[in-house]
Amino acid sequence: MIEIVILAAILLPVLAFSAILTSMHYPLHKDVLPGLPDLKAPRRFYEGAYRGGPPVPAEDDDYVSSAREHGRKAGIVKTVETFVKEYDLTTASALEVGCGSGLLQDLTDQYVGVDLSLSAHRFIRRPFVQASATQLPFPDGAFDAVWSIWVLEHVTNPEQALHEIRRVVKDGGYVLLRPAWDVDSWASKGYEVRPYSDFGWKGKLIKASIPVRSSRWYKLFYARQVRILRTLFTVLSGSASELRYKRLEPNYSKFWVTDSDAAVSLDFYEVFLWFHSRGDECVNCPRQKDFLFGGTGGRRETMIVRVNKSERSESRDMSFPPRHRATGFAI
Ligand SMILES: C[S@@+](CC[C@H](N)C(=O)[O-])C[C@H]1O[C@@H](n2cnc3c(N)ncnc32)[C@H](O)[C@@H]1O
């Protein structure tokens, strides 16, 4: 009897702590529809990032050189090159959403780059279209493959972007996504890199809490629990899942750290669930139960999805009424 009391005295506070953290980290935000997000502030920011008159070497620009350095360190060219080879896409039509300074423009014969920023155009030698990921000016099924690298976290309505990306890929085509997953809420104000003296007492507390809040053991109290709840709610709804995430305050005036300009924080599993619940197949993901119960939680950086546009999968997709879809033009 005494053992049960001791066990309950230990377990109950742990369960209560876990329930509190799970409710605090449950992703409550979703796209605001109808209507398109206000793109004025991000557009101004990214126009500035790639600004310049006549074409100049990409390396002359700070934002561009740090983005390229980031890409090089992460081996992003190799990642997409391997994707192109493995899925036989060398001669395929490919769209890059958020092509930035064009690191990946030479990997397929038929490439189109899209970016919110018109000034990114000066780095692109291939067909380029200025557009938002949330309203892609292409017809349904126009591309064999779409990739998007470190972009989704900057998009105010990321589910709208996913719908658009999925719409412009052919049935059986491939999508490669590599956003920055789980961007921390403290990135926008640069808490990690600024001294304590920059902040008032509340900011000092936030800065001091970062080592704990970013530790693996702390995430054990809520990360899988949130995924299990998201799965349950999706299954119970009987239709395709609605993308949930945490909205952030993007900092468009000071680029303290990579992702100070992120607008949302997305979980890998949430995006997996979004495609999976539409009948698409993530070809490099573990099984769904490994995300929820496996040792590493199915952690990946890159998601590769084969899109399945069968009638059944389309009929499950009730979360995006056709009236919000962009009317494309032929390229
Ligand atoms: C961090 S950079 C990544 C650029 C490039 N993919 C790379 O890996 O270097 C984010 C890019 O997303 C673009 N972007 C931001 N919001 C966008 C949107 N709504 N639609 C299309 N592109 C967007 C920006 O202009 C910028 O080029």
The ligand as a Gaussian input file, in Angstrom:
#p B3LYP/6-31G(d) Opt

LIG

0 1
 C       16.000000      31.584000     -45.922000
 S       15.721000      32.015000     -47.564000
 C       16.058000      30.515000     -48.417000
 C       16.405000      30.744000     -49.852000
 C       16.867000      29.506000     -50.626000
 N       15.841000      28.489000     -50.694000
 C       18.140000      28.964000     -50.043000
 O       18.142000      27.804000     -49.609000
 O       19.142000      29.683000     -50.011000
 C       13.957000      32.165000     -47.640000
 C       13.466000      32.491000     -49.033000
 O       12.053000      32.363000     -49.053000
 C       11.515000      33.411000     -49.821000
 N       10.120000      33.593000     -49.392000
 C        9.673000      34.056000     -48.205000
 N        8.325000      34.064000     -48.178000
 C        7.918000      33.563000     -49.373000
 C        6.648000      33.327000     -49.963000
 N        5.496000      33.596000     -49.313000
 N        6.612000      32.826000     -51.219000
 C        7.748000      32.545000     -51.911000
 N        8.981000      32.762000     -51.396000
 C        9.073000      33.266000     -50.150000
 C       12.423000      34.584000     -49.534000
 O       12.357000      35.595000     -50.499000
 C       13.768000      33.900000     -49.484000
 O       14.353000      33.853000     -50.753000

